[in-house]
Amino acid sequence: MKKSLITLFFFILTLSLYAQKDNNSLNAGLEVGLPVGVQSNWLSVGLGVTAKGLYGVGEAGQVSGTLGYIRHGYQGASTVNGGVSMIPIMGGYRHHFESIYGEAQLGLAIVNSAFRVEGFGASGSTLNGSVAIGGGYLYEDFDFSVRYQSYGTGFNTLGLRVAYRLPVEF
């Protein structure tokens, strides 16, 4: 994992040498995370927020950095309450094909889990590697996207995101 992060850092540094001044933006979005696989049996649909910075490189590319918070509650037994929350910290590359784009991301995710059953409770937190691949559509100042994301240890989601884009100069 350490080698992957170092490689990603140098990749982003190299791409920044070819940055396009007019292709930078920040966006803030609302997230919906649909658990995939076995987790869908005991976790509800997740809701959260994310912020993403995009730095233009080349003719149609952008280097991305994402930070967010997404929480899933437990479903099923009425005596169980609590949930699982993720804080993704991701870097990636987005390539544009007019208004449609594809994006791959690699990074870390802080995964917190807590539950309480009839007076007994437990909680824990782990730091996992995370990878995501997806795509989206840009319409005026809005960014609509979908992605498949793995948070490590077998936890995967299908993420849906709607964001508002703000052009910036950096």
C-alpha positions in Angstrom: 0.0 0.0 0.0 2.9 2.4 0.8 4.4 1.9 -2.6 1.0 2.5 -4.3 0.6 5.8 -2.4 4.2 6.9 -3.3 3.6 6.0 -6.9 0.3 8.0 -6.9 2.0 11.0 -5.4 4.7 11.1 -8.1 2.1 10.5 -10.8 0.1 13.5 -9.6 3.3 15.6 -9.3 4.3 14.7 -12.9 0.8 15.5 -14.2 0.8 18.9 -12.5 3.6 20.0 -14.7 1.1 19.8 -17.6 -1.8 21.6 -15.9 -4.4 23.6 -17.7 -5.2 26.8 -16.0 -8.9 26.9 -17.1 -9.8 23.3 -16.2 -9.7 23.5 -12.4 -12.8 23.2 -10.1 -14.0 22.3 -6.7 -17.3 20.6 -6.1 -19.5 19.6 -3.1 -21.9 16.7 -3.4 -24.5 14.5 -1.8 -23.8 10.8 -1.8 -26.0 7.7 -1.8 -24.1 4.4 -1.1 -25.8 1.1 -2.0 -24.2 -1.8 -0.2 -23.2 -4.6 -2.6 -23.1 -8.3 -1.7 -23.6 -9.8 1.7 -23.5 -6.3 3.4 -26.8 -5.5 1.7 -28.4 -8.0 4.0 -27.6 -6.1 7.2 -26.7 -2.5 6.1 -29.2 0.1 4.9 -28.6 2.6 2.1 -25.8 5.0 3.1 -26.1 8.8 2.9 -23.3 11.3 3.0 -21.4 14.3 1.6 -18.1 14.7 -0.3 -15.9 17.5 -1.5 -13.7 17.0 -4.6 -10.9 19.2 -6.0 -10.1 18.8 -9.7 -6.8 20.0 -11.3 -6.7 20.2 -15.1 -3.9 18.3 -16.9 -3.4 17.8 -20.6 -6.2 18.4 -23.1 -9.0 16.3 -21.4 -7.7 15.2 -18.0 -8.0 16.2 -14.4 -6.3 14.9 -11.3 -8.8 14.6 -8.5 -8.7 14.6 -4.7 -11.8 13.6 -2.7 -12.7 13.7 1.0 -16.1 12.7 2.4 -18.3 11.1 5.0 -20.8 8.3 4.3 -22.9 6.5 6.9 -24.9 3.3 6.7 -27.3 2.2 9.4 -28.0 -1.4 10.4 -31.2 -2.9 9.2 -33.1 -6.0 10.1 -33.4 -6.8 13.8 -35.3 -4.1 15.7 -33.1 -4.6 18.8 -29.9 -3.6 17.0 -29.0 0.1 16.4 -25.8 1.7 15.2 -24.1 1.7 11.9 -21.0 1.8 9.8 -19.4 5.1 8.5 -16.7 5.7 6.0 -14.3 8.6 5.5 -12.8 8.2 2.1 -9.6 10.0 1.3 -9.0 9.4 -2.4 -6.8 10.6 -5.2 -7.4 9.8 -8.8 -7.5 10.7 -12.5 -10.6 11.8 -14.5 -10.6 11.8 -18.3 -13.3 13.7 -20.2 -15.1 12.7 -23.4 -17.1 16.0 -23.9 -19.7 16.0 -21.1 -19.1 12.3 -20.2 -16.1 11.2 -18.1 -14.4 8.2 -16.6 -12.6 8.3 -13.3 -10.4 5.9 -11.3 -9.4 6.6 -7.7 -7.0 5.1 -5.2 -6.6 6.0 -1.5 -7.5 5.3 2.1 -10.8 4.9 4.0 -11.3 5.2 7.7 -14.1 2.7 8.5 -15.9 3.1 11.8 -18.4 0.5 13.1 -20.6 0.8 16.2 -23.6 -1.1 17.4 -25.8 -1.6 20.5 -27.9 -4.7 21.3 -30.0 -4.9 24.5 -27.6 -2.9 26.6 -24.4 -4.4 25.1 -22.4 -2.3 22.7 -19.1 -2.4 20.8 -17.3 -0.1 18.3 -14.1 -0.2 16.3 -12.2 1.7 13.6 -9.9 0.6 10.9 -7.8 2.2 8.2 -8.1 0.4 4.9 -6.9 0.8 1.3 -9.7 1.9 -1.0 -10.2 1.8 -4.8 -13.0 3.1 -7.0 -13.9 3.2 -10.6 -16.8 5.1 -12.2 -18.0 7.7 -14.6 -20.3 10.6 -14.8 -22.0 13.3 -16.8 -21.5 17.1 -16.5 -24.6 19.3 -17.1 -24.0 23.1 -16.7 -22.7 23.5 -13.1 -23.8 20.0 -12.0 -21.8 16.7 -11.8 -23.8 13.5 -11.8 -21.8 10.3 -11.2 -21.8 6.6 -10.4 -19.0 4.5 -9.1 -18.1 1.1 -7.7 -16.0 1.4 -4.6 -14.2 -1.1 -2.4 -13.4 0.0 1.1 -11.2 -3.0 1.9 -12.0 -6.0 4.0 -14.7 -7.0 1.5 -17.0 -4.0 2.0 -18.1 -2.6 -1.4 -20.7 -0.1 -2.5 -22.3 1.3 -5.6 -22.1 5.1 -5.1 -24.4 7.7 -6.7 -23.4 11.3 -6.4 -24.8 14.7 -7.4 -22.5 17.7 -7.0 -22.4 21.4 -7.7 -19.2 22.6 -9.5 -17.4 25.8 -8.7 -14.7 26.9 -11.1 -11.5 28.0 -9.4 -8.0 29.1 -10.2 -5.2 27.3 -8.5 
